[in-house]
């Protein structure tokens, strides 16, 4: 297991971010975002991942996650491994991907600089999990991830970004099932 994943207490909630190698804007195509959504749903259904907030940007993903049983470092390892392989296949097999050769070359180049990677590296190795020790910190991270698309100029209101949990906090229904932050206390956050 990679030493990059430092989840000190499995009973807590964590903010994690992970980026495509070289900050490639991979997620400008909906089919690639769908791969991420499907993998998150799989982890929710089969790996005991609780999802409190999320946002897919063009080159990176933000999650606020927790679990009751399955170690978070295992969930993140599996999520990144699966999405890496699935996205790599999608890029290779996408006949309309004009950046295909360049992106594959960048991923192969990144793998050559990383002794832990074989042929390609889709994700940067770090995810820097941050334990959310109280509700104030959890709400700050939720605001941060929800305002990311506004700061980038993609939308003017947080609830307009389809690929985030913001709509769930504004009375709508988003693409993924989330646990509202008022239940964070069940995971030991005071």
N, C-alpha and C positions, 0 to 999 in steps of 0.2 A: 504494500500500500504506500502511496506517495506520502512523503513527509509534508507536503504542501497543505494537506487538509488537517486543520487543527480544530476539531470540535471537542472542546474540553468537557462539556457536560451534555450528555445526550438528552436530558430532560428539559433542556432550554430551547428557546427559539433563536435562530440565526439568520442574519442577513448575509447573502452570498452574491457575488457577481463573477461572471466568467465571460471572457472575451475571445473572439476568433483571433487566431494567430495573425500578427501584424495588423490587427484592427481592420481586417478586410470587411467591407460592408456586404456581408453575405445575406443578411436578412432583409434585403430590399425586394426579394421575391417571396410571395406568399407561400409557395410550396415548401420553402425551407423553414419558414415560421411554423408551418403545420407539423413538420418533423419534431420541432421542439415541443409544441403543444401535445402531440400524441405521446411523446416520451414522458412529459410531466404527468399526464393523465395515467399512464401506466404505473409510474412510481406512486401516485396517489392510491390507485386501486390494488397494487400488488406489493408495495414495499413500505407501507405505513408512513408515507410522507404526508405531513400536514402542510398545506399551502395557505399562507396568510396574505401574501401579496406577491405580485410578479409584474414584470415588464420586459418585453422583447424590443430592443432597439436594433439599429441596422447592423451593428458589429458586436453587440454584447447582450447578455441576459442578466436581469436582477431577480432574485427570489428572496422571499422571507419564508423560511421553512422550519418545521419541527417534526418530531417523531415520538412515539411512545415506546417502541421496541427496537426496530431495525436501526443500527448505528448510522448517524447522519453521514459520516465519512464514507460508508459503503454505498449509501443512496447516491451521494454526489459522484463518487467514482463510477458507479454503474450508469448514471444519467449521462455523464460526460462521455464515457466510453461508447455507449449505444448511439448517442446523437452524433458523435464523431464519425462512426462507421456509416450510419444511415445517411448523414449529410454528404459524406465523401462519395458514396454510391450515387446519390441524387445528382450531385454536380457532374460526376463522370457520365451519367446516363441522360443528362438534360440536353437535348439537341438545340434548344433555343438559348442556352447559356453562352452569351457572347464572351464572357470572361473566363470560361472553363479552363483553358490551357494555362492562363496566367495564375488563376487561383490554385490549381493543382500544383503548379510549379512552386508557388509560395509555400504551400503546405509541405511539399517534399523538402524544400530548402530549410524550413523551420525544423523538420524532423532530423536533418543532418546535424543541426546544432544542439540537439537534445539526445543524450545517451539513453534515455528511457523510452524513446520512440523509435519504431521500426521504419516504416516507409513514408508516413505522412503525419502531420500534426495539425489538426483542425483547431483545437482550443489551446489557448495559452495555458501553461500548467497551473497557474495560481487561481485561487478563488477567494482567498482571504476571508474566511468566515468571521463574522463579528457577532458575538453573543449579545442579544438584546436583553439587558438586565432589568429593564423596567418598561412600563407602558409608554412613558414619555419618549424613550429612545426608539421603541417600536414605531410609534406614530411619526417620529422624525424620519425614520428610514422609509416608511410608507409614503410620506410626502415627497421624499427625495426621488423614489422610483416613479411615482406618478407624475411628477413635474418634469422628469427627464425629456419626454417628447415635446413638452411646451418649450423648455429651454433650447431644444434643438430646432425649434421652429416648425415642427411637423403639424402641430395643432395649436389652437388658441386656448382650449379648455382641456383639463386633464381627462375628463370623461369622454372626450372625442377619440382618444387613441384606442383603437380596437384591440391591440395586442398588449393589454395591461389589465390589472384588476381594478383600476380607478372607477370604472362604471359601476362596479359592485358596491362602492362606497357612496355612490350618488343615486341610489335607488333603482339602478338597472341590473341587468344580468349579463355578466361577462362570459368569455369563452371557456373558462376553467372554474371548477368549484373551489371556493375559498372558505377559510374559517375567519370570521370577523375578529378584529383585534380585542373586542371586549371579552373574548374567551381565552386570551393569552394567559390569564391568571391560572387556568387549568394546567398549564405547563410550568408553573412555578414562578412566573414573572409577577412581581408586586408593583 
